[in-house]
Amino acid sequence: GPGFINLRLSASFWQGQVQEILKAGTDYGNSPMGGAEMVNVEYVSANPTGPMHVGHVRGAVFGDALANLLIKAGYDVTKEYYINDAGSQIDTLARSAHLRYQEAHGRDIGEIPEGLYPGDYLIPVGHMLKEKYGEQFLDAAEEEWLAQFKVDASGAMMELIREDLSALGVEHETFFSERTLHESGRIPEAIQVLKDRGHIYQGVLEPPKGKKPEDWEEREQTLFRATDFGDDVDRPLQKSTGEYTYFAADIAYHHDKYVRGYKQMIDILGADHGGYVKRMQAAVKALSEDGSLDVRLCQMVKLYRDGEPFKMSKRSGNFITLREVVDEVGRDVTRFIMLTRKNDAHLDFDFKKVMEQSKDNPVFYVQYAHARACSVQAKAQDAFPGLDASDTSLMNADLSLLADESEIAMIKQCAAWPRMVESAAEAHEPHRIAFFLYDLASEFHTFWNKGNDNPELRFIIDGNEALTKARMALVRAVATVIASGLSVLGVTPMEEMR
């Protein structure tokens, strides 16, 4: 019958891994897996109607970390932001800005009317419009200023959003405007592609479930055969006014991505867009043989302070902004904590807990491991002034001295990093990196604590430069892998913690 071969890797194999890590530095774990295939990761894409709020933070961090992870795994990644600047919310924004424009001219505008954006963040926009147009549009009819104010106000909001994202360490390479799809005729073009492929027909939709037939108009319309590709119903592409549906614009946007050379597309959306996934994936399948779309939904983040929940709402202007979160706890803490749960699981963010210096706070625990690794290397130099601690010198240390089981366990954990990069990238799950780093930090702290009980397991052994040097090589390897992992998460490793 079939036999089993038990492979046991020798200690010398693991010791050799330390050299590999020091040789590669933070490039350790870079993989050729992606074969430089082009991938488009589209994330954030918040409506340009106000500053970023805390509800956008998780998708921004998740998308950014996923893009970094795919780059590390050898893909050619573009970070993209889709600007929703064509919908009715931009008309609302322009009207809200016109009120602030009047206010900038000294008029009393009273209470902001229901349905407009009341936030103070539009006050500077009013002043900008006053500078630009003087009194030209103060008493002008709406059709004279609406189109121009839409461009100006949404442009000002995008500037605000880019500053917010920058504070979070998120930098997109491409900003793609929905308006350009409408202006350049790309929507009928994409629909024509679907037509040519036989996926469009004129038909009448069934009345929606649970609605009284009187609020549903029975009319023939242009429909996409979404059900052929796994969606629940076929989808209309034009309204009765002849305008294209939001979905039609989205089809054109994804077709445009495909034409630009992205066969792999990833969209990061809020959990409230769950109903959108099937129809969008159906459209991408229908547009080409070889395009694929993965949609990742990010669940809500619940904010707490000292265990007490926070409330927020975007319209009323009393929401918690991304900037407030970053200003209070810092960019690195915000990013790391957002990746401590899988994207589709709820996440609790407690302003007090994320700042605690304890094992229960993963971001502190991982950063503390890196800072400890840096401090022990400095101490080794004090203990052995002649010790050459360059990577090249440490690579030539006598690594056979690293024979304790907890040393080998630490090396094994470090050596698992390249496989972790590949499996997390393949699954599109950057949170796995945060978990991996926590486990590695845990191995490191455990060894540190053993040294407190058993002097022979300390990193620095008085009078034994060879063993100290071998352990410094191990410490450098651990710090290197932690730094490499943190860079995927977009977090700066700390060299000292006060």
Secondary structure, DSSP 4 states (H G I P E B T S, - for coil): ----------HHHHHHHHHHHHHHGGGTT--STTTT-EEEEE-----TTS--BHHHHHHHHHHHHHHHHHHHTT-EEEEEEEE--SSHHHHHHHHHHHHHHHHHTT----SPPTTS---GGGHHHHHHHHHHHTTTTSS--HHHHHHHHHHHHHHHHHHHHHHHHHHTT---SEEEEHHHHHHTTHHHHHHHHHHHTT-EEEEEPPPPTTS-GGGS---EEEEE-GGGGT-SS-EE-B-TTSPBPHHHHHHHHHHHHHHTT-SEEEEEEEGGGGGGHHHHHHHHHHH-SS-EEEEEEEPPEEEEETTEEP---TTTT-PPBHHHHHHHH-HHHHHHHHTSS-TTS-EEEETTGGG--STT-HHHHHHHHHHHHHHHHHHHHHH-TT---SHHHHHTS-GGG--SHHHHHHHHHHHTHHHHHHHHHHHT-THHHHHHHHHHHHHHHHHHHHHHH-GGGSSS-TT-HHHHHHHHHHHHHHHHHHHHHHHHHT-PPPS---
